[in-house]
Amino acid sequence: MCRHIAALTLFAGIAWTSALAERPAFWSAAVPFDPSGRQFHVAPDGKADNAGSQDSPWDLASVLAGTHKLRGGDIVWVHGGTYTGKFDVRLAGAESAPIHICGVPGQRATVLNSTLTVSAPASDVWIWNLEITSSVPPERRATTQSGSHPTDLPGRGGMEVYGGRRCKYINLIIHNNVGGGVGFWKGATDSEFHGCIVYDNGWVGPDRGHGHCFYAQNQEGIKTISNCIMSVPYRGCYTMHAYGSKAAYVDNFVIEDNIAFERGPFLIGGGRPSRGIRVARNYLHGVGMQLGYGADNEDCEVRDNIVPAGLTISRFRKVVEENNIRQVPAAKAVLIPSRYDTTRAHVAVYNGARAKAVPLDVGGFMKDGESFRLLAAKDFFGKPVVEGRCAGTKIDVPMSGEFAAFVLLRTP
């Protein structure tokens, strides 16, 4: 049985009981907390007719489908191990008290060879700390068929968010899936991906690479993609593909504090006029940024981005463009703390001078003497690049090239 329910320092003062006595220690003040909420448990060998307790955990599929009548403020802890099957989220919490589906920090809860979907009537659900990946080797992610819908690939995987209102997806690691990483579609309103790492998804055909980190469309409400790290494996794949034909909408996007590197264009725009586009503090390397595609658009704000591979703003009636940097800084390390997880930040490091290390200022995020681990963004579960205790407010980040992306974790 793979439950790993050992006590963690992150959970000091929180007992594994049905009552939720206090806010989980890693949650920031931006996370709504309802002290009347309950807490339950999921494990790979759980069953739908169990009690949902530590000793009698549920299965993941029945929880996400809404079988257990969860209510706003409840937390379901997803314990380490591998989860397979069909997973469709149809839970409904409350705006002031979301339902939280949360992988236990320090454990590795993996949805394997499955697509995690979110459909109506889902609302006010926050999903945290899951890995979504595939065991299909790279050589099998190739097809002899051109186009976006080949019939000879072994599955898809990733996430497809068809619906859901005011939902958040936090610290997910979505990688090496046969299809794209995330489909974030029109039916998902006022929702957000935050702090996710999305990389090496997609397949290659005779025409080009296919599958993007984010394929997104939106009309009503505001769709937010923030503090995510993105990379694609093939030419033809996009890191950001907020795009649609003349029949689709690409409106009301906030895209901020993201890191995109290696390859794959960063596009916001389509065949229908776009409006309400805000793109700020994104850190790109080897990735060009493009706003506007084929239509005459309304308005956009483009501020404080680093875009050495180029920035194109096409056919917008009203443009605010400020403080965008178009060359590789000689030595610049950017710390991007999570809005929701007090133990986590993402890091982008530019090293145009090709130094052996670049200093990172962690003041305001870490205190002198606190322990940390610095992880390569595409090797989150691997050996840390650096670990130790913070001396003052600086960490020297080892570098071997012109750019790198990392995850910084405050550890007990």
C-alpha positions, 0 to 999 in steps of 0.5 A: 500500500502506497500511502506515505502518511508520515508527519511532515514539518510543513504540516506541524500542528495539523492532525490527519483527522477529519476536522481541519483545525488550522490553515496548512502551513504552506498556504499563503494568505491569498488562499481562502481558508474555511476552518469548518472544512473537512479533510479526507485522503486519497491513495493509489489503492483507495476505493470509492466505498471507503471512508476517505480517512487515513486508514481507509482512503478513497480512490482519486477518480470517484473524488474528482467525479463528485461521488462523495458530496464534498463541500466548500472548504474541504481538502482532499490530500492526494498521497504519493504513488501512481494513479491510472484510470479516467479522471474528470473533475466535476466538483463544485465548491464556493467562491469564499471556500473552494474545494482543494485537491492537493498532493501532499508536499514532499510526496510524488503523486503521479497521474500516469497515461491519463488525461485529466479533464475538467468539465461543467458543472465544476466550479471553485476547485483548486488542484495542487501538486500533481504530476501528469505524465506518460510512460510512452518513450519519445520514439513512439511519439512520432506519426506518419500522418500530418496534421493535428489529429493523427490516429496512430499515436498511443494516447494523449495525456495532459490536461483538457480544461473544458469547463469550470468557473473560478478554478485554479491549478497550482504547482502541477508538473505536466510533462512528456505527454503524447498530446499537448500539455494543457488545453485551456478552453472557452468554457473555463471562466475566471480560472488560472494556472499558476506555478505549473511546469509544462514541458516536453509534451507533444509529438512529431509528424512529417509536417512538423512538431505538434502539441503546445504547453498551453493552447488557450481560448477565452471570451468571458471573464479573465483567464490567467496563466501566471508563474509557469515554466514552459518548454517544448521538444519540437519545432512547430510546438508553441510554449504559449498558443493563445490562439483561435480561428475566426470562429474562436475568441482570444480575449481577456487574458492575463499572462504574467510572471512566466518563464519560457525557454529553449524553443517554441513561439509565445503567441497571443492572437488569432483570426478574430479581433482580440481585446483585453490582453495583458502580458507582463514580466515574462522571461523568455529565452530562445522563444519569440513573443508575438501579440496579434496574428491575423485580425485587427485587434483592440487593446493590449498592455505589454510591460516589463518582459525580457524577450531577446528572441524578439517581440512583435505586436501586430495590428492592435488599435491601442497598445501600451508597451513599456520597459521590455528588454530585447537583449540577453542581460549580462547577469540577471537572476529573477526570483518569482515567488508563488502567490499561493505557496509560501515555500516555493518560487521560480527562478529565471537566470540570464547569463550573457557574460557566461559567468560560472555563477550568477547571484540570486537575491532571495531577500523577502522570500528566505531568511538568513539560515533557512534551508533550501533546495534549488532544482532544475525546472525540467528535473523537479524530482531529481538531485538538487542543483544546489542545496544548503542554508541561506547565508544572508540574502544571496544564493549563487546559482551555478551556470553552464550556459546563457540561460536556465530556469529553476524552482527554489524550495524553502525546506524544513 
